[in-house]
Amino acid sequence: MSRQKKDAKPISIKMDKATFDRLEAYCERAGQSKTVAIERAINKLVDEYDDMLKAYESQKAGGHR
């Protein structure tokens, strides 16, 4: 039985060599694909941003200045 394909959108980016080398080394050590590593990194970044924004909005709504 083959794995179900995920609903995905292809993207193309240019990345500086040092960052690409770090990504490649990480993926080799972690045993994961570059796609999975990049998806996880983006999701972590956006989740952290959303949490920061919610905390800011909560402080603002509470009258802290």
C-alpha positions in Angstrom: 0.0 0.0 0.0 1.5 3.3 -1.0 1.5 6.4 1.2 -1.2 9.0 0.7 0.0 12.1 -1.0 -0.4 15.2 1.1 -2.1 18.4 -0.2 1.0 20.4 -1.0 2.1 23.5 -2.9 5.5 23.6 -4.4 7.8 26.6 -3.8 11.1 27.7 -5.0 13.6 29.7 -2.9 17.1 30.9 -3.0 19.1 30.3 0.2 22.6 31.4 1.1 25.1 28.6 1.0 25.9 28.7 4.7 22.2 28.3 5.6 21.7 25.5 3.1 24.8 23.7 4.4 23.4 24.0 8.0 20.0 22.7 6.8 21.6 19.8 4.9 23.8 18.8 7.9 20.8 19.0 10.3 18.7 16.8 8.0 21.4 14.2 7.8 21.8 14.1 11.6 18.0 14.2 12.3 17.2 11.7 9.5 14.6 13.9 7.9 14.0 15.5 4.6 14.6 19.1 3.9 10.9 19.5 3.2 10.0 18.2 6.6 12.6 20.3 8.4 11.6 23.5 6.6 7.8 22.9 7.2 8.5 22.3 10.9 10.7 25.5 11.1 8.1 27.6 9.4 5.3 26.3 11.6 7.4 26.9 14.8 8.2 30.5 13.6 4.6 31.3 12.9 3.3 29.6 16.1 5.9 31.7 18.2 4.9 34.9 16.4 1.2 34.2 17.0 1.8 33.5 20.7 3.8 36.7 21.0 1.0 38.7 19.2 -1.7 37.2 21.5 0.4 38.1 24.6 0.8 41.6 23.3 -2.9 42.0 22.5 -3.8 40.6 25.9 -1.5 43.1 27.7 -2.9 45.9 25.5 -6.5 44.9 26.3 -5.7 44.7 30.0 -4.6 48.4 30.1 -0.9 47.7 30.6 1.2 50.4 29.0 
